[in-house]
Amino acid sequence: MKKGRERERGATGLLSVQYLLTPMILLLLFAGASGLAAPAKSALWPARTSIAQGRTYISLRDTAKYFNFQFQEDASNVRLTGSFHRFLFQPDKRQFRFNGMLLYLTHAPFSRGDLFLSMTDRNTVLAPLLRRNALNKHPLGRILLDPGHGGKDTGAQGRLYREKELTLKIARRTAELLRAKGYAVTLTRNTDSTVGLNERAAAIRRTKSDLFVSIHLNATVNKLIHGIETYCLTPAGGASSNAGKPDARSYPGNRFDTNNFALAYLVQRSMLHQLGTVDRGVRHARFLVLREATTPGILVECGYLSNYSEERKLGSPAYIERIARALVDGIGNYHKSLRR
């Protein structure tokens, strides 16, 4: 993450639309409802457990059996394959693949005669991907878009463009498209103005928004890196994707862990589909604006200004239009998931 970005420790039933027609037996198994903002903890989903480093882990083999997935294991991979979904896990790796997409766990699975996944990841990552009742229903009429940086804070800089200028263009166009669909949309800034991180988080409460999307562009010293990554808040006790150590602290935004992940997944999937760029994953982080969010929220890195080829695309009005439409489609799919 670039200098000036929200720092992690400073003052700082998801089923995709094409997968909603599941067999009737799964509709019966998934029936029920979870409490407000609580992880899905149904008595169903039986699996053997194991304790390691003070955490509870569940068997992926038993999980596969419960969901009627095929379980395949070789020296380096574990594959779970169902009628509509495919998982690829690796021991001691937090990255995994779901239907080809790159996603991140908060704890690496470990092998103990079987591959075991942390209960935290079962509740906040797998449940939103597999269970209809994992998401907590909430209204979605008001959306707060957060164009990253602004004013004195330029954000990332490429050869041609500065982050603060392009994020504002993306946010303005996204707002227009969302309003055309009937949403009430507010921006944390609508000019080249300096807005503090705490002010951005406070705007969620002030505007009584139902959803928060922070829009950013990335940069790194390796100029070959490009692509899109989407962040949601790291669950309490988990390790962020770009950090190694777990953190037991819980923040206001952790009330929405399952919804945060669902929103991040659907927006990332839409961005990849419409932009055809490199998938850098759905990741976890403890950015201040996500930590203090009082509604489900994500932070989207729409590309790398440090990659000259991608920078030129990011500055193109046509590409900005595609980004905006991808964000709107991802938000729309999340809204559909809530309705169903």
C-alpha positions as CSV (number, residue, x, y, z in Angstrom):
1,M,0.0,0.0,0.0
2,K,1.3,3.4,-0.8
3,K,2.3,6.1,1.7
4,G,-0.6,8.2,2.8
5,R,-3.1,5.3,2.5
6,E,-5.2,4.3,5.5
7,R,-2.8,2.5,7.8
8,E,-3.8,-0.7,9.5
9,R,-2.9,0.0,13.1
10,G,-2.8,3.8,13.2
11,A,-5.4,6.1,14.6
12,T,-6.9,3.9,12.3
13,G,-25.6,-16.6,1.1
14,L,-23.2,-15.4,-1.1
15,L,-24.3,-17.2,-4.1
16,S,-23.6,-15.4,-7.4
17,V,-26.6,-14.8,-9.6
18,Q,-25.9,-17.7,-11.9
19,Y,-25.6,-20.0,-8.9
20,L,-28.9,-19.2,-7.2
21,L,-30.8,-22.1,-8.7
22,T,-29.5,-24.8,-6.4
23,P,-31.1,-28.2,-5.8
24,M,-34.1,-28.2,-3.5
25,I,-32.2,-30.2,-0.9
26,L,-29.8,-27.3,-0.5
27,L,-32.6,-24.9,-0.1
28,L,-33.9,-27.0,2.8
29,L,-30.4,-27.4,4.4
30,F,-29.8,-23.7,4.1
31,A,-33.1,-22.6,5.6
32,G,-33.0,-20.4,8.7
33,A,-31.7,-17.0,9.6
34,S,-28.7,-15.7,11.6
35,G,-28.9,-12.8,14.0
36,L,-28.0,-9.3,13.2
37,A,-24.4,-9.1,12.0
38,A,-23.5,-12.4,13.6
39,P,-21.5,-15.0,11.7
40,A,-23.4,-18.0,10.4
41,K,-23.2,-20.6,13.2
42,S,-25.9,-23.1,12.3
43,A,-26.0,-26.4,14.1
44,L,-25.7,-27.9,10.6
45,W,-22.5,-28.1,8.7
46,P,-21.0,-30.9,10.9
47,A,-17.3,-31.4,10.7
48,R,-14.5,-32.7,12.8
49,T,-12.6,-30.0,14.7
50,S,-9.0,-29.6,15.7
51,I,-7.3,-27.0,18.0
52,A,-4.1,-25.3,17.0
53,Q,-2.5,-22.1,18.4
54,G,-5.6,-21.6,20.5
55,R,-7.9,-21.5,17.5
56,T,-10.6,-24.0,16.4
57,Y,-10.2,-25.5,12.9
58,I,-12.7,-27.7,10.9
59,S,-12.1,-30.5,8.5
60,L,-12.3,-29.6,4.8
61,R,-13.0,-33.3,4.0
62,D,-16.1,-33.2,6.2
63,T,-17.1,-29.9,4.7
64,A,-16.9,-31.4,1.2
65,K,-19.0,-34.3,2.3
66,Y,-21.7,-32.0,3.8
67,F,-22.0,-29.9,0.7
68,N,-21.8,-33.0,-1.6
69,F,-18.5,-31.9,-3.1
70,Q,-15.9,-34.2,-4.5
71,F,-12.7,-34.1,-2.3
72,Q,-9.4,-34.6,-4.1
73,E,-6.0,-34.3,-2.5
74,D,-2.5,-34.6,-3.9
75,A,0.9,-33.6,-2.5
76,S,0.3,-29.9,-2.7
77,N,-3.4,-29.2,-3.3
78,V,-6.8,-29.9,-2.0
79,R,-9.7,-29.6,-4.4
80,L,-13.4,-29.4,-3.6
81,T,-15.6,-29.7,-6.6
82,G,-19.4,-29.4,-6.7
83,S,-22.0,-28.9,-9.4
84,F,-21.6,-25.1,-9.3
85,H,-18.5,-24.3,-7.3
86,R,-14.8,-25.2,-7.3
87,F,-12.3,-24.6,-4.5
88,L,-8.5,-25.0,-4.6
89,F,-6.7,-24.9,-1.2
90,Q,-3.0,-25.4,-0.3
91,P,-1.6,-26.3,3.1
92,D,0.0,-23.3,4.9
93,K,-1.2,-20.9,2.2
94,R,-3.8,-18.2,2.9
95,Q,-4.5,-17.7,-0.8
96,F,-7.1,-20.0,-2.3
97,R,-9.2,-20.2,-5.5
98,F,-12.9,-20.1,-5.7
99,N,-14.4,-20.7,-9.2
100,G,-11.0,-19.5,-10.5
101,M,-10.9,-16.3,-8.5
102,L,-8.1,-15.5,-6.0
103,L,-9.3,-15.0,-2.4
104,Y,-7.6,-14.8,0.9
105,L,-8.2,-16.5,4.2
106,T,-7.3,-14.9,7.5
107,H,-5.4,-18.1,8.7
108,A,-3.5,-20.6,6.6
109,P,-5.1,-24.1,6.6
110,F,-2.9,-26.8,8.0
111,S,-2.6,-30.5,7.4
112,R,-3.1,-33.0,10.2
113,G,-4.2,-36.2,8.4
114,D,-6.7,-33.9,6.7
115,L,-6.7,-30.3,5.7
116,F,-8.2,-28.0,8.4
117,L,-9.6,-24.5,8.0
118,S,-10.0,-22.0,10.8
119,M,-13.5,-21.5,12.2
120,T,-13.1,-17.8,11.6
121,D,-12.6,-18.4,7.9
122,R,-15.5,-20.9,7.9
123,N,-17.8,-18.2,9.3
124,T,-16.6,-15.2,7.4
125,V,-15.3,-16.5,4.1
126,L,-16.8,-19.9,3.2
127,A,-20.2,-19.2,4.7
128,P,-20.8,-16.1,2.6
129,L,-19.8,-18.0,-0.5
130,L,-21.9,-21.1,0.1
131,R,-24.9,-20.4,2.4
132,R,-28.0,-18.5,1.6
133,N,-28.6,-17.4,5.2
134,A,-25.1,-16.3,5.9
135,L,-25.8,-12.7,4.9
136,N,-27.6,-10.4,7.2
137,K,-30.5,-8.6,5.6
138,H,-30.4,-4.8,5.6
139,P,-31.9,-1.9,3.6
140,L,-29.9,-0.7,0.6
141,G,-31.1,2.7,-0.5
142,R,-28.3,5.1,0.5
143,I,-24.7,4.6,-0.7
144,L,-21.6,6.5,0.3
145,L,-18.8,6.6,-2.3
146,D,-15.4,7.6,-1.1
147,P,-13.0,9.0,-3.7
148,G,-9.6,8.3,-2.2
149,H,-7.2,11.2,-1.2
150,G,-7.7,14.7,-2.5
151,G,-6.4,18.3,-1.8
152,K,-3.0,18.1,-0.2
153,D,-3.0,14.3,-0.3
154,T,-2.4,13.4,-4.0
155,G,-2.2,9.7,-3.3
156,A,-0.3,7.6,-5.9
157,Q,1.3,9.3,-8.8
158,G,2.2,7.9,-12.2
159,R,3.9,9.5,-15.2
160,L,0.6,11.1,-16.4
161,Y,-2.0,11.1,-13.6
162,R,-2.5,11.5,-9.9
163,E,-4.7,9.2,-7.9
164,K,-6.8,11.9,-6.3
165,E,-8.0,13.2,-9.8
166,L,-8.9,9.8,-11.2
167,T,-10.7,8.5,-8.1
168,L,-12.9,11.5,-8.2
169,K,-13.8,11.0,-11.8
170,I,-14.6,7.3,-11.2
171,A,-16.7,8.1,-8.1
172,R,-18.7,10.9,-9.9
173,R,-19.5,8.6,-12.8
174,T,-20.4,5.7,-10.5
175,A,-22.7,8.0,-8.6
176,E,-24.5,9.0,-11.8
177,L,-25.1,5.4,-12.7
178,L,-26.3,4.4,-9.3
179,R,-28.7,7.4,-9.1
180,A,-30.1,6.4,-12.4
181,K,-31.0,3.0,-10.8
182,G,-32.8,4.8,-7.9
183,Y,-30.1,4.8,-5.2
184,A,-29.4,7.9,-3.1
185,V,-25.7,8.5,-3.4
186,T,-23.3,10.8,-1.5
187,L,-19.6,11.4,-2.1
188,T,-17.2,12.1,0.8
189,R,-15.7,14.8,-1.5
190,N,-17.0,16.2,-4.8
191,T,-14.0,18.5,-5.4
192,D,-10.3,18.4,-5.0
193,S,-10.5,18.9,-1.3
194,T,-8.6,17.4,1.7
195,V,-10.8,15.1,3.7
196,G,-9.4,13.3,6.8
197,L,-9.8,9.6,7.4
198,N,-12.0,10.2,10.5
199,E,-14.1,12.6,8.5
200,R,-14.7,9.9,5.8
201,A,-15.7,7.3,8.4
202,A,-18.0,9.9,10.2
203,A,-19.7,10.6,6.9
204,I,-21.1,7.1,6.9
205,R,-23.0,7.9,10.1
206,R,-23.9,11.4,9.1
207,T,-25.5,10.4,5.8
208,K,-27.1,7.3,7.4
209,S,-25.7,5.3,4.5
210,D,-26.4,1.6,4.0
211,L,-23.3,0.8,2.0
212,F,-19.7,2.3,1.8
213,V,-17.3,1.9,-1.1
214,S,-13.9,3.6,-1.0
215,I,-12.3,4.0,-4.4
216,H,-8.5,4.0,-4.8
217,L,-5.6,3.4,-7.3
218,N,-2.5,1.7,-6.4
219,A,1.3,2.0,-6.9
220,T,4.4,0.0,-6.2
221,V,8.1,0.0,-6.9
222,N,7.7,-3.1,-9.2
223,K,6.3,-1.5,-12.3
224,L,5.3,-4.8,-13.8
225,I,2.6,-5.3,-11.3
226,H,-0.9,-4.4,-12.4
227,G,-4.5,-5.5,-11.8
228,I,-7.4,-5.1,-9.3
229,E,-7.7,-6.0,-5.6
230,T,-10.6,-5.4,-3.3
231,Y,-10.3,-5.2,0.5
232,C,-12.8,-5.9,3.3
233,L,-12.1,-5.6,7.0
234,T,-10.1,-8.3,8.7
235,P,-12.2,-10.3,11.2
236,A,-11.2,-10.1,14.9
237,G,-8.5,-12.6,15.6
238,G,-7.4,-12.8,11.9
239,A,-4.3,-11.7,10.1
240,S,-4.6,-9.1,7.3
241,S,-3.6,-10.3,3.9
242,N,-0.6,-7.9,3.7
243,A,0.4,-8.5,7.3
244,G,1.5,-11.6,9.2
245,K,0.3,-11.4,12.7
246,P,-3.3,-12.0,13.9
247,D,-5.0,-9.2,15.9
248,A,-7.6,-10.0,18.5
249,R,-9.2,-6.5,18.5
250,S,-12.7,-6.0,17.2
251,Y,-13.9,-2.8,15.6
252,P,-17.3,-1.4,14.6
253,G,-17.0,-2.7,11.1
254,N,-16.5,-6.3,12.3
255,R,-20.3,-6.4,12.9
256,F,-20.6,-6.9,9.2
257,D,-17.9,-9.4,8.5
258,T,-19.9,-11.8,6.3
259,N,-21.6,-9.0,4.4
260,N,-18.2,-7.2,3.9
261,F,-16.7,-10.3,2.3
262,A,-19.8,-10.9,0.1
263,L,-19.7,-7.3,-1.1
264,A,-15.9,-7.5,-1.8
265,Y,-16.3,-10.8,-3.7
266,L,-19.1,-9.6,-5.9
267,V,-17.5,-6.3,-6.7
268,Q,-14.1,-7.9,-7.5
269,R,-15.8,-10.5,-9.7
270,S,-17.7,-7.8,-11.6
271,M,-14.5,-5.8,-12.1
272,L,-12.6,-8.7,-13.4
273,H,-15.4,-9.7,-15.8
274,Q,-15.8,-6.3,-17.3
275,L,-12.2,-5.1,-17.3
276,G,-10.4,-8.3,-18.2
277,T,-7.4,-7.4,-16.1
278,V,-5.2,-9.3,-13.6
279,D,-6.9,-10.7,-10.5
280,R,-5.0,-9.6,-7.4
281,G,-7.5,-11.0,-5.0
282,V,-10.2,-10.3,-2.4
283,R,-8.1,-9.4,0.6
284,H,-8.4,-8.4,4.2
285,A,-7.1,-5.2,5.8
286,R,-7.7,-3.0,8.8
287,F,-7.9,0.4,7.1
288,L,-9.4,3.0,9.3
289,V,-12.4,3.7,7.0
290,L,-13.3,0.0,7.1
291,R,-12.6,-0.4,10.8
292,E,-14.9,2.5,11.8
293,A,-17.6,1.8,9.2
294,T,-21.1,1.5,10.6
295,T,-22.4,-0.3,7.5
296,P,-21.0,-3.0,5.2
297,G,-18.0,-1.5,3.3
298,I,-15.1,-2.2,1.1
299,L,-12.0,-0.5,-0.4
300,V,-11.4,-1.1,-4.1
301,E,-7.9,-0.7,-5.7
302,C,-8.9,-0.2,-9.4
303,G,-5.5,-0.5,-10.9
304,Y,-1.8,0.5,-10.7
305,L,-0.6,3.9,-11.7
306,S,3.0,2.7,-11.4
307,N,2.4,0.4,-14.4
308,Y,2.5,2.7,-17.4
309,S,0.3,0.6,-19.6
310,E,-2.4,0.4,-17.0
311,E,-2.0,4.0,-16.1
312,R,-2.8,5.1,-19.6
313,K,-6.0,2.9,-19.5
314,L,-7.0,4.4,-16.1
315,G,-6.8,7.9,-17.6
316,S,-9.1,7.0,-20.5
317,P,-12.7,8.2,-20.2
318,A,-13.8,4.9,-21.8
319,Y,-12.0,2.8,-19.2
320,I,-13.3,5.0,-16.4
321,E,-16.8,4.3,-17.7
322,R,-16.1,0.5,-17.6
323,I,-14.8,0.8,-14.0
324,A,-17.9,2.7,-13.0
325,R,-20.3,0.2,-14.6
326,A,-18.4,-2.7,-13.0
327,L,-18.8,-1.1,-9.6
328,V,-22.5,-0.6,-10.2
329,D,-23.0,-4.2,-11.3
330,G,-21.1,-5.5,-8.3
331,I,-23.2,-3.4,-5.9
332,G,-26.4,-4.5,-7.8
333,N,-25.5,-8.2,-7.4
334,Y,-24.9,-7.7,-3.7
335,H,-28.3,-6.1,-3.4
336,K,-29.9,-9.0,-5.2
337,S,-28.2,-11.4,-2.8
338,L,-29.9,-9.5,0.1
339,R,-33.3,-9.7,-1.5
340,R,-33.0,-13.4,-2.1
